[in-house]
C-alpha cells in the first residue's frame, strides 16, 4: 500500500506548525507501506495545486492530510469537507476569501473516505485522546480536504484529514489553551496509518460530537 501524508507550514503568527514537525519525524518502519510525504503551503489554491501534483506523482492508495487546530484538546478525524472558503484570517500570501466556492462544479460537500471511527478507536486503544470532528472549518485545512476529496471521489483512493492540537511550546503565552507533545502527535499519525492498513471498512459506532 502506498500512502501520501501531507502537512502545512506555520501560519497565523505561529513560528512552527506541529504537523510539519510530525511529518519530518514520521517513519513507516514496522508498517508494510510505501510512505510519501509532502509539505503544503498554507495558501488557498496553491495548496490544492501542490496536493494534486503529489497525487499525480505518487499515485497513492490512501492520503492523510494533517493540519493544526489550536484550541482542540485531542486528535480529531474530520468527517466532511464543504465547498466553501470563508477565511477569518489571511493565509500566508495575504489571501482572505470570503464566502467563495472552491470548485464551482463540485458537490456542496464530500465525506472522508478513510475509516475515521476505526482510526479514533485505534488511537484511544493506544492511549491517544481522539474524536470524530464534524467541521474542518472554512480555512485552508477544509480547503485542502475538499480539494483532495473532489480530486479522488471517482477513484479508489481513500482520503481524509486529521487535526492536531498546539504543541506545549506554542501555548506558553496562551493561558488555559490545550496542547499535545510532538511525540504523541507523531505517534498518533503512525497509529492512523496503521489503522488505515487494518481497516477497509469503517466501524458502525457513534461518533457524533459537534466539532
Secondary structure, 3 states (H helix, E strand, C coil): CEEEEEEECCCCCCCCCHHHHHHHHCCCCCCCCEEEEEEECCCCCHHHHHHHHHHHHHCCCEEEEEEECCCCCCEEEECEEECCECCCCCCCCCCCCCCECCCCCCCCEEECCCCHHHHHHHHHHCCCCEEEECCCCCCHHHHHHHHHHHHHCCCCCEEEEEEECCCHHHCCCCCCCCCCCHHHHHHHHHHHHHHHHHCCCCCCCCCCCCC
